[in-house]
Amino acid sequence: MKDTKEMLRIVGIILLGLFVLVVGVPLVFAAAGVIVVTTVGVIGMVVKLAVLLIKVAVTLAIIYLILAGVRALLK
């Protein structure tokens, strides 16, 4: 069981690294004003998807905090 946890941890770290490379690097280039011409469609789509996922996560976090606050007030 311990080996499975370690394996999942390593896979998670690798996936996080790939996400940072695929999303972070184009965002840094865009912020610096450098235009990446190669595969702009794919990179642009991935960046838009990442921004959408961040918006969904923030919305869910806000809803959770509101529900937790209401629950605390009712106790």
N, C-alpha and C positions, 0 to 999 in steps of 0.2 A: 504494500500500500504506500509505503514511503517513496518507493521508486516511481510510482505513478504520479505522486504529487510533484516530485522533482522534474519528471518528464513534462508534465503540464506547465510547470513554471518556466522551463526552458523554452517550450513552444510559445508560450505567451510573450516572453521577452523577445523572441525572434519576430513574432508577428507585430509587436509594438515597434520594433526597430524598422521593419519594412514599412509600416504605416507612416512613421516619421520621415523616412526617406521619400516615399511617394507623395506625401501631402506637404510636409514641412519644407522641403527643398524648393518646390515651385512657388510656395508662398513667400519664402525669403527672396527668391529671384524677382518675384513680382513687386515686393516691397522695395527692392533695390532698383527697380526700373529695368531689369534685364529681361528681355523677351526671349523665351525659349520657343523656337520655331518647330522643332521636331516633336511629333506626337502631341501637339497642343490640344487636340480634341480629347484624347484619352486623359491627359493630365488635367485638363479643365474639368472634365466630367468627374474625376476622382476628387478634385478640390471642392467642387459643388456638393458632391455627396458627403464629404467630410464636414462641410459647413452645415449641411442639413442635419447630420447626425448630432452635431454639437448643439444646434437649436433644439432638437427633440430632447436631448439629455437635460438641457437647462430647463426646459418647460416641465419635464417630469420631476425634476428636483424641486422646482417651485411648488408644483401641485402637492408633492409629498410633504414639504415643509408646512404648507397651509393646512393639510389634513392633520399633521402631527400637532400643530398649534391648536386646532379646534378640539382635537381629542384631549389635549392637556387642559383646556379650559372647561371641558365637560366633566372632568374627574373631580 
